[in-house]
Amino acid sequence: MSMNFDLLIKGGTVWLPGGASELDIGIIDGRFVEFGNISNNKAKKILNADNLTIIPGVIDTQVH
């Protein structure tokens, strides 16, 4: 099923409780709604996250 996301983050290394995987993240209304190989879906904005690490829900307080 195809979805229309507000934001699609493509190709990042995503850390979830089960470990790290290269996934896409679909976001609607500021909420994560889908993880997986969803890069064929449409989005208002698309971010390429190649070579980046994404840790949903974690805030790094040591970044200055």
C-alpha positions in Angstrom: 0.0 0.0 0.0 1.4 3.4 -1.0 1.4 6.2 1.5 1.9 10.0 1.2 4.3 11.1 4.0 5.0 14.6 5.2 8.7 13.6 5.4 10.5 10.5 4.1 14.0 9.9 5.5 15.8 7.5 3.1 18.7 5.2 3.5 20.0 5.9 7.0 21.3 3.4 9.5 18.4 3.2 11.9 19.0 1.9 15.5 15.9 0.2 16.9 15.6 -2.2 19.9 16.4 -5.1 17.7 19.7 -3.6 16.4 20.8 -1.5 13.4 19.5 -1.7 9.9 19.5 0.4 6.8 15.9 1.6 6.7 13.6 4.4 5.4 11.4 6.3 7.9 8.0 7.7 7.0 6.7 10.6 9.1 3.2 12.1 9.1 2.2 14.9 11.5 5.5 14.7 13.3 5.1 11.0 14.2 7.0 8.0 12.9 4.4 6.0 11.1 6.4 3.4 9.1 9.9 1.9 9.0 11.3 -0.3 6.2 12.0 -0.2 2.5 9.4 2.5 1.7 11.4 4.8 -0.6 8.9 4.2 -3.4 6.3 6.2 -1.5 5.5 9.9 -2.0 6.4 12.6 0.4 6.2 16.4 0.6 9.9 16.4 1.6 12.6 13.7 1.2 15.8 13.7 3.1 18.7 11.5 2.0 20.3 10.0 5.1 23.1 7.9 3.4 26.1 7.5 5.7 24.1 8.9 8.7 22.9 7.2 11.9 19.4 7.7 13.1 18.3 6.8 16.6 14.6 7.5 16.9 13.5 9.0 20.3 17.0 9.7 21.5 18.3 13.1 22.2 22.1 13.5 22.4 22.7 16.2 25.0 26.5 16.1 24.3 26.2 17.7 20.8 27.4 21.3 21.0 
